[in-house]
Amino acid sequence: MKTLFEICSPRPDILEGNIRESDFAADLAQVINGTAPLEYFLPNKFFHIKENR
């Protein structure tokens, strides 16, 4: 059986070091304060971005 590392490869942005913390976790304090990026308020856009980054 192949290991996870043999069948999966990181996305190019990860390999290049071009990732943001927000790619992995939503900052709910920003949502509560109304200062979050627009994508946080649009569920379809938010989850599309999180799945495709």
PDB file with SEQRES, HELIX, SHEET and CRYST1 records, atoms N, CA, C and O in Angstrom:
SEQRES   1 A   53  MET LYS THR LEU PHE GLU ILE CYS SER PRO ARG PRO ASP          
SEQRES   2 A   53  ILE LEU GLU GLY ASN ILE ARG GLU SER ASP PHE ALA ALA          
SEQRES   3 A   53  ASP LEU ALA GLN VAL ILE ASN GLY THR ALA PRO LEU GLU          
SEQRES   4 A   53  TYR PHE LEU PRO ASN LYS PHE PHE HIS ILE LYS GLU ASN          
SEQRES   5 A   53  ARG                                                          
HELIX    1 AA1 LEU A    4  ILE A    7  1                                   4    
HELIX    2 AA2 PRO A   12  LEU A   15  1                                   4    
HELIX    3 AA3 GLU A   21  ASP A   23  5                                   3    
HELIX    4 AA4 LEU A   28  ASN A   33  1                                   6    
HELIX    5 AA5 LEU A   38  PHE A   41  5                                   4    
HELIX    6 AA6 PRO A   43  ASN A   52  1                                  10    
CRYST1    1.000    1.000    1.000  90.00  90.00  90.00 P 1           1          
ATOM      1  N   MET A   1       0.841  -1.175   0.000  1.00  0.00           N  
ATOM      2  CA  MET A   1       0.000   0.000   0.000  1.00  0.00           C  
ATOM      3  C   MET A   1       0.893   1.248   0.000  1.00  0.00           C  
ATOM      4  O   MET A   1       1.860   1.337   0.756  1.00  0.00           O  
ATOM      5  N   LYS A   2       0.549   2.197  -0.855  1.00  0.00           N  
ATOM      6  CA  LYS A   2       1.321   3.441  -0.927  1.00  0.00           C  
ATOM      7  C   LYS A   2       0.990   4.345   0.253  1.00  0.00           C  
ATOM      8  O   LYS A   2      -0.120   4.319   0.785  1.00  0.00           O  
ATOM      9  N   THR A   3       1.962   5.131   0.645  1.00  0.00           N  
ATOM     10  CA  THR A   3       1.750   6.089   1.735  1.00  0.00           C  
ATOM     11  C   THR A   3       1.096   7.357   1.197  1.00  0.00           C  
ATOM     12  O   THR A   3       1.062   7.588  -0.011  1.00  0.00           O  
ATOM     13  N   LEU A   4       0.589   8.156   2.094  1.00  0.00           N  
ATOM     14  CA  LEU A   4      -0.010   9.437   1.730  1.00  0.00           C  
ATOM     15  C   LEU A   4       0.972  10.292   0.939  1.00  0.00           C  
ATOM     16  O   LEU A   4       0.584  10.965  -0.015  1.00  0.00           O  
ATOM     17  N   PHE A   5       2.224  10.267   1.326  1.00  0.00           N  
ATOM     18  CA  PHE A   5       3.243  11.080   0.668  1.00  0.00           C  
ATOM     19  C   PHE A   5       3.558  10.600  -0.745  1.00  0.00           C  
ATOM     20  O   PHE A   5       4.061  11.364  -1.568  1.00  0.00           O  
ATOM     21  N   GLU A   6       3.264   9.347  -1.021  1.00  0.00           N  
ATOM     22  CA  GLU A   6       3.486   8.798  -2.362  1.00  0.00           C  
ATOM     23  C   GLU A   6       2.336   9.096  -3.320  1.00  0.00           C  
ATOM     24  O   GLU A   6       2.540   9.165  -4.532  1.00  0.00           O  
ATOM     25  N   ILE A   7       1.132   9.274  -2.784  1.00  0.00           N  
ATOM     26  CA  ILE A   7      -0.022   9.499  -3.659  1.00  0.00           C  
ATOM     27  C   ILE A   7      -0.508  10.944  -3.697  1.00  0.00           C  
ATOM     28  O   ILE A   7      -1.287  11.314  -4.575  1.00  0.00           O  
ATOM     29  N   CYS A   8      -0.059  11.750  -2.766  1.00  0.00           N  
ATOM     30  CA  CYS A   8      -0.480  13.157  -2.714  1.00  0.00           C  
ATOM     31  C   CYS A   8       0.723  14.063  -2.901  1.00  0.00           C  
ATOM     32  O   CYS A   8       1.831  13.758  -2.460  1.00  0.00           O  
ATOM     33  N   SER A   9       0.480  15.174  -3.560  1.00  0.00           N  
ATOM     34  CA  SER A   9       1.553  16.166  -3.674  1.00  0.00           C  
ATOM     35  C   SER A   9       0.989  17.533  -3.325  1.00  0.00           C  
ATOM     36  O   SER A   9      -0.164  17.830  -3.639  1.00  0.00           O  
ATOM     37  N   PRO A  10       1.791  18.361  -2.680  1.00  0.00           N  
ATOM     38  CA  PRO A  10       1.323  19.698  -2.293  1.00  0.00           C  
ATOM     39  C   PRO A  10       0.997  20.550  -3.518  1.00  0.00           C  
ATOM     40  O   PRO A  10       1.569  20.377  -4.594  1.00  0.00           O  
ATOM     41  N   ARG A  11       0.067  21.467  -3.321  1.00  0.00           N  
ATOM     42  CA  ARG A  11      -0.278  22.423  -4.388  1.00  0.00           C  
ATOM     43  C   ARG A  11       0.934  23.300  -4.669  1.00  0.00           C  
ATOM     44  O   ARG A  11       1.796  23.465  -3.806  1.00  0.00           O  
ATOM     45  N   PRO A  12       1.004  23.865  -5.873  1.00  0.00           N  
ATOM     46  CA  PRO A  12       2.143  24.722  -6.226  1.00  0.00           C  
ATOM     47  C   PRO A  12       2.345  25.900  -5.260  1.00  0.00           C  
ATOM     48  O   PRO A  12       3.482  26.245  -4.940  1.00  0.00           O  
ATOM     49  N   ASP A  13       1.247  26.520  -4.794  1.00  0.00           N  
ATOM     50  CA  ASP A  13       1.403  27.661  -3.891  1.00  0.00           C  
ATOM     51  C   ASP A  13       2.074  27.252  -2.584  1.00  0.00           C  
ATOM     52  O   ASP A  13       2.817  28.039  -1.998  1.00  0.00           O  
ATOM     53  N   ILE A  14       1.823  26.047  -2.128  1.00  0.00           N  
ATOM     54  CA  ILE A  14       2.474  25.562  -0.905  1.00  0.00           C  
ATOM     55  C   ILE A  14       3.956  25.309  -1.165  1.00  0.00           C  
ATOM     56  O   ILE A  14       4.809  25.697  -0.366  1.00  0.00           O  
ATOM     57  N   LEU A  15       4.254  24.660  -2.281  1.00  0.00           N  
ATOM     58  CA  LEU A  15       5.653  24.391  -2.617  1.00  0.00           C  
ATOM     59  C   LEU A  15       6.456  25.683  -2.780  1.00  0.00           C  
ATOM     60  O   LEU A  15       7.642  25.731  -2.454  1.00  0.00           O  
ATOM     61  N   GLU A  16       5.798  26.730  -3.289  1.00  0.00           N  
ATOM     62  CA  GLU A  16       6.463  28.018  -3.504  1.00  0.00           C  
ATOM     63  C   GLU A  16       6.511  28.870  -2.243  1.00  0.00           C  
ATOM     64  O   GLU A  16       7.181  29.902  -2.219  1.00  0.00           O  
ATOM     65  N   GLY A  17       5.807  28.448  -1.196  1.00  0.00           N  
ATOM     66  CA  GLY A  17       5.775  29.224   0.039  1.00  0.00           C  
ATOM     67  C   GLY A  17       4.815  30.395  -0.023  1.00  0.00           C  
ATOM     68  O   GLY A  17       4.915  31.322   0.781  1.00  0.00           O  
ATOM     69  N   ASN A  18       3.889  30.365  -0.962  1.00  0.00           N  
ATOM     70  CA  ASN A  18       2.923  31.463  -1.135  1.00  0.00           C  
ATOM     71  C   ASN A  18       1.568  31.087  -0.554  1.00  0.00           C  
ATOM     72  O   ASN A  18       0.570  31.022  -1.272  1.00  0.00           O  
ATOM     73  N   ILE A  19       1.542  30.841   0.742  1.00  0.00           N  
ATOM     74  CA  ILE A  19       0.290  30.488   1.394  1.00  0.00           C  
ATOM     75  C   ILE A  19      -0.017  31.497   2.485  1.00  0.00           C  
ATOM     76  O   ILE A  19       0.871  32.151   3.032  1.00  0.00           O  
ATOM     77  N   ARG A  20      -1.310  31.603   2.785  1.00  0.00           N  
ATOM     78  CA  ARG A  20      -1.751  32.491   3.851  1.00  0.00           C  
ATOM     79  C   ARG A  20      -2.379  31.649   4.953  1.00  0.00           C  
ATOM     80  O   ARG A  20      -2.967  30.603   4.677  1.00  0.00           O  
ATOM     81  N   GLU A  21      -2.263  32.086   6.169  1.00  0.00           N  
ATOM     82  CA  GLU A  21      -2.886  31.369   7.281  1.00  0.00           C  
ATOM     83  C   GLU A  21      -4.386  31.236   7.047  1.00  0.00           C  
ATOM     84  O   GLU A  21      -4.989  30.231   7.423  1.00  0.00           O  
ATOM     85  N   SER A  22      -4.987  32.245   6.430  1.00  0.00           N  
ATOM     86  CA  SER A  22      -6.426  32.225   6.187  1.00  0.00           C  
ATOM     87  C   SER A  22      -6.830  31.133   5.198  1.00  0.00           C  
ATOM     88  O   SER A  22      -8.012  30.807   5.094  1.00  0.00           O  
ATOM     89  N   ASP A  23      -5.871  30.565   4.476  1.00  0.00           N  
ATOM     90  CA  ASP A  23      -6.181  29.454   3.579  1.00  0.00           C  
ATOM     91  C   ASP A  23      -6.577  28.210   4.366  1.00  0.00           C  
ATOM     92  O   ASP A  23      -7.216  27.310   3.821  1.00  0.00           O  
ATOM     93  N   PHE A  24      -6.208  28.155   5.625  1.00  0.00           N  
ATOM     94  CA  PHE A  24      -6.440  26.961   6.427  1.00  0.00           C  
ATOM     95  C   PHE A  24      -7.447  27.156   7.543  1.00  0.00           C  
ATOM     96  O   PHE A  24      -7.976  26.174   8.064  1.00  0.00           O  
ATOM     97  N   ALA A  25      -7.728  28.391   7.927  1.00  0.00           N  
ATOM     98  CA  ALA A  25      -8.668  28.630   9.019  1.00  0.00           C  
ATOM     99  C   ALA A  25      -9.320  29.993   8.870  1.00  0.00           C  
ATOM    100  O   ALA A  25      -8.661  30.979   8.541  1.00  0.00           O  
ATOM    101  N   ALA A  26     -10.600  30.034   9.112  1.00  0.00           N  
ATOM    102  CA  ALA A  26     -11.333  31.297   9.066  1.00  0.00           C  
ATOM    103  C   ALA A  26     -11.067  32.077  10.348  1.00  0.00           C  
ATOM    104  O   ALA A  26     -10.972  31.494  11.429  1.00  0.00           O  
ATOM    105  N   ASP A  27     -10.950  33.375  10.227  1.00  0.00           N  
ATOM    106  CA  ASP A  27     -10.787  34.235  11.399  1.00  0.00           C  
ATOM    107  C   ASP A  27     -12.176  34.737  11.789  1.00  0.00           C  
ATOM    108  O   ASP A  27     -12.650  35.748  11.271  1.00  0.00           O  
ATOM    109  N   LEU A  28     -12.812  34.026  12.697  1.00  0.00           N  
ATOM    110  CA  LEU A  28     -14.185  34.357  13.062  1.00  0.00           C  
ATOM    111  C   LEU A  28     -14.301  35.698  13.768  1.00  0.00           C  
ATOM    112  O   LEU A  28     -15.362  36.321  13.729  1.00  0.00           O  
ATOM    113  N   ALA A  29     -13.241  36.153  14.408  1.00  0.00           N  
ATOM    114  CA  ALA A  29     -13.270  37.480  15.038  1.00  0.00           C  
ATOM    115  C   ALA A  29     -13.504  38.549  13.970  1.00  0.00           C  
ATOM    116  O   ALA A  29     -14.232  39.514  14.203  1.00  0.00           O  
ATOM    117  N   GLN A  30     -12.888  38.377  12.805  1.00  0.00           N  
ATOM    118  CA  GLN A  30     -13.107  39.334  11.715  1.00  0.00           C  
ATOM    119  C   GLN A  30     -14.561  39.302  11.247  1.00  0.00           C  
ATOM    120  O   GLN A  30     -15.127  40.344  10.918  1.00  0.00           O  
ATOM    121  N   VAL A  31     -15.157  38.138  11.217  1.00  0.00           N  
ATOM    122  CA  VAL A  31     -16.559  38.020  10.816  1.00  0.00           C  
ATOM    123  C   VAL A  31     -17.439  38.758  11.821  1.00  0.00           C  
ATOM    124  O   VAL A  31     -18.316  39.532  11.435  1.00  0.00           O  
ATOM    125  N   ILE A  32     -17.205  38.518  13.097  1.00  0.00           N  
ATOM    126  CA  ILE A  32     -17.999  39.164  14.147  1.00  0.00           C  
ATOM    127  C   ILE A  32     -17.846  40.679  14.095  1.00  0.00           C  
ATOM    128  O   ILE A  32     -18.819  41.413  14.269  1.00  0.00           O  
ATOM    129  N   ASN A  33     -16.617  41.147  13.855  1.00  0.00           N  
ATOM    130  CA  ASN A  33     -16.353  42.592  13.823  1.00  0.00           C  
ATOM    131  C   ASN A  33     -16.740  43.236  12.498  1.00  0.00           C  
ATOM    132  O   ASN A  33     -16.713  44.460  12.375  1.00  0.00           O  
ATOM    133  N   GLY A  34     -17.099  42.423  11.506  1.00  0.00           N  
ATOM    134  CA  GLY A  34     -17.473  42.964  10.202  1.00  0.00           C  
ATOM    135  C   GLY A  34     -16.278  43.401   9.367  1.00  0.00           C  
ATOM    136  O   GLY A  34     -16.437  44.173   8.421  1.00  0.00           O  
ATOM    137  N   THR A  35     -15.076  42.918   9.704  1.00  0.00           N  
ATOM    138  CA  THR A  35     -13.876  43.329   8.973  1.00  0.00           C  
ATOM    139  C   THR A  35     -13.305  42.215   8.099  1.00  0.00           C  
ATOM    140  O   THR A  35     -12.238  42.371   7.506  1.00  0.00           O  
ATOM    141  N   ALA A  36     -14.010  41.103   8.021  1.00  0.00           N  
ATOM    142  CA  ALA A  36     -13.529  39.965   7.231  1.00  0.00           C  
ATOM    143  C   ALA A  36     -13.649  40.264   5.737  1.00  0.00           C  
ATOM    144  O   ALA A  36     -14.487  41.065   5.321  1.00  0.00           O  
ATOM    145  N   PRO A  37     -12.805  39.613   4.935  1.00  0.00           N  
ATOM    146  CA  PRO A  37     -12.933  39.745   3.482  1.00  0.00           C  
ATOM    147  C   PRO A  37     -14.328  39.298   3.032  1.00  0.00           C  
ATOM    148  O   PRO A  37     -14.959  38.469   3.689  1.00  0.00           O  
ATOM    149  N   LEU A  38     -14.794  39.837   1.938  1.00  0.00           N  
ATOM    150  CA  LEU A  38     -16.128  39.538   1.430  1.00  0.00           C  
ATOM    151  C   LEU A  38     -16.362  38.041   1.276  1.00  0.00           C  
ATOM    152  O   LEU A  38     -17.478  37.573   1.500  1.00  0.00           O  
ATOM    153  N   GLU A  39     -15.339  37.278   0.899  1.00  0.00           N  
ATOM    154  CA  GLU A  39     -15.497  35.830   0.695  1.00  0.00           C  
ATOM    155  C   GLU A  39     -16.003  35.117   1.948  1.00  0.00           C  
ATOM    156  O   GLU A  39     -16.619  34.058   1.835  1.00  0.00           O  
ATOM    157  N   TYR A  40     -15.761  35.669   3.136  1.00  0.00           N  
ATOM    158  CA  TYR A  40     -16.221  35.054   4.383  1.00  0.00           C  
ATOM    159  C   TYR A  40     -17.742  35.115   4.509  1.00  0.00           C  
ATOM    160  O   TYR A  40     -18.343  34.293   5.200  1.00  0.00           O  
ATOM    161  N   PHE A  41     -18.353  36.072   3.853  1.00  0.00           N  
ATOM    162  CA  PHE A  41     -19.794  36.262   3.953  1.00  0.00           C  
ATOM    163  C   PHE A  41     -20.553  35.570   2.827  1.00  0.00           C  
ATOM    164  O   PHE A  41     -21.784  35.579   2.815  1.00  0.00           O  
ATOM    165  N   LEU A  42     -19.834  34.972   1.884  1.00  0.00           N  
ATOM    166  CA  LEU A  42     -20.442  34.283   0.753  1.00  0.00           C  
ATOM    167  C   LEU A  42     -20.032  32.805   0.817  1.00  0.00           C  
ATOM    168  O   LEU A  42     -18.987  32.435   0.282  1.00  0.00           O  
ATOM    169  N   PRO A  43     -20.842  31.959   1.466  1.00  0.00           N  
ATOM    170  CA  PRO A  43     -20.447  30.564   1.701  1.00  0.00           C  
ATOM    171  C   PRO A  43     -19.965  29.822   0.455  1.00  0.00           C  
ATOM    172  O   PRO A  43     -18.963  29.109   0.519  1.00  0.00           O  
ATOM    173  N   ASN A  44     -20.650  29.973  -0.666  1.00  0.00           N  
ATOM    174  CA  ASN A  44     -20.235  29.247  -1.867  1.00  0.00           C  
ATOM    175  C   ASN A  44     -18.841  29.664  -2.314  1.00  0.00           C  
ATOM    176  O   ASN A  44     -18.028  28.823  -2.696  1.00  0.00           O  
ATOM    177  N   LYS A  45     -18.568  30.956  -2.265  1.00  0.00           N  
ATOM    178  CA  LYS A  45     -17.242  31.442  -2.654  1.00  0.00           C  
ATOM    179  C   LYS A  45     -16.194  31.009  -1.623  1.00  0.00           C  
ATOM    180  O   LYS A  45     -15.103  30.577  -1.995  1.00  0.00           O  
ATOM    181  N   PHE A  46     -16.516  31.121  -0.347  1.00  0.00           N  
ATOM    182  CA  PHE A  46     -15.574  30.757   0.716  1.00  0.00           C  
ATOM    183  C   PHE A  46     -15.139  29.302   0.585  1.00  0.00           C  
ATOM    184  O   PHE A  46     -13.944  29.008   0.590  1.00  0.00           O  
ATOM    185  N   PHE A  47     -16.094  28.401   0.468  1.00  0.00           N  
ATOM    186  CA  PHE A  47     -15.736  26.982   0.415  1.00  0.00           C  
ATOM    187  C   PHE A  47     -15.068  26.598  -0.904  1.00  0.00           C  
ATOM    188  O   PHE A  47     -14.240  25.688  -0.935  1.00  0.00           O  
ATOM    189  N   HIS A  48     -15.418  27.278  -1.986  1.00  0.00           N  
ATOM    190  CA  HIS A  48     -14.734  27.024  -3.259  1.00  0.00           C  
ATOM    191  C   HIS A  48     -13.266  27.396  -3.147  1.00  0.00           C  
ATOM    192  O   HIS A  48     -12.396  26.655  -3.604  1.00  0.00           O  
ATOM    193  N   ILE A  49     -12.990  28.534  -2.545  1.00  0.00           N  
ATOM    194  CA  ILE A  49     -11.599  28.989  -2.382  1.00  0.00           C  
ATOM    195  C   ILE A  49     -10.835  28.028  -1.480  1.00  0.00           C  
ATOM    196  O   ILE A  49      -9.711  27.641  -1.799  1.00  0.00           O  
ATOM    197  N   LYS A  50     -11.432  27.639  -0.357  1.00  0.00           N  
ATOM    198  CA  LYS A  50     -10.749  26.766   0.581  1.00  0.00           C  
ATOM    199  C   LYS A  50     -10.461  25.398  -0.032  1.00  0.00           C  
ATOM    200  O   LYS A  50      -9.427  24.797   0.261  1.00  0.00           O  
ATOM    201  N   GLU A  51     -11.358  24.902  -0.875  1.00  0.00           N  
ATOM    202  CA  GLU A  51     -11.166  23.582  -1.487  1.00  0.00           C  
ATOM    203  C   GLU A  51     -10.177  23.623  -2.637  1.00  0.00           C  
ATOM    204  O   GLU A  51      -9.533  22.616  -2.931  1.00  0.00           O  
ATOM    205  N   ASN A  52     -10.045  24.766  -3.291  1.00  0.00           N  
ATOM    206  CA  ASN A  52      -9.234  24.832  -4.503  1.00  0.00           C  
ATOM    207  C   ASN A  52      -7.913  25.534  -4.345  1.00  0.00           C  
ATOM    208  O   ASN A  52      -7.241  25.806  -5.340  1.00  0.00           O  
ATOM    209  N   ARG A  53      -7.526  25.832  -3.149  1.00  0.00           N  
ATOM    210  CA  ARG A  53      -6.224  26.478  -2.939  1.00  0.00           C  
ATOM    211  C   ARG A  53      -5.195  25.445  -2.645  1.00  0.00           C  
ATOM    212  O   ARG A  53      -4.028  25.778  -2.436  1.00  0.00           O  
TER     213      ARG A  53                                                      
END                                                                             
